[in-house]
């Protein structure tokens, strides 16, 4: 009697471990992308109802609109992770190729930004100051989300303004300009103050930065932070370079690992298809 041969039609080259690992990772990011879209859309609508007008005429209007940036970022994450989910679950090589290509593009862009920031930090500072200082300062009161972000940054990083001009940047804002009829003229936002909160009452003293622009740097430094935020953040990044580099390296290795998994699954699917022919 010839030896019994096990049927081979149920054999598969596709690893279930690889397949469902890609699916699970991308399912989590798919949910995260949907959450970003939801939060961004809610913030966008809330701002629309509060201000009645959202200007999106230039590139800077889009980049500095935090709710819109969240929607765009969430949509990208949502679409790419959905392609990864469906590509792995349905064993679709076209979707997996699209997914791995997107991850590779993200990885190359991140590396280009990191290398540029590391090799030319002062030039990056100059470009950021030239490109964003005037736009951010002048729209401070017109965009509630941007205002909250600037106040948070100034309080956390102990800075005031953006460029090397420091607190004098606020002279470009129509509310803090010295020619303004506002009571805030020649002042700075309260988030620039060293001690903005009154210890006795626990309330924020929004008047602590009034008329500061008329004072010298030495006199102003007793009441407010005088250095611009871009330079302060650059110095902070240099002091925490190893931590930032470690996080960036971990993120890069993770991306390369997921790309490797996607390409491995593609190869397994192609091998499976070739065994059927």
Order of alpha helices (4+ residues) and beta strands (2+ residues): alpha-alpha-alpha-alpha-alpha-alpha-alpha-alpha-alpha
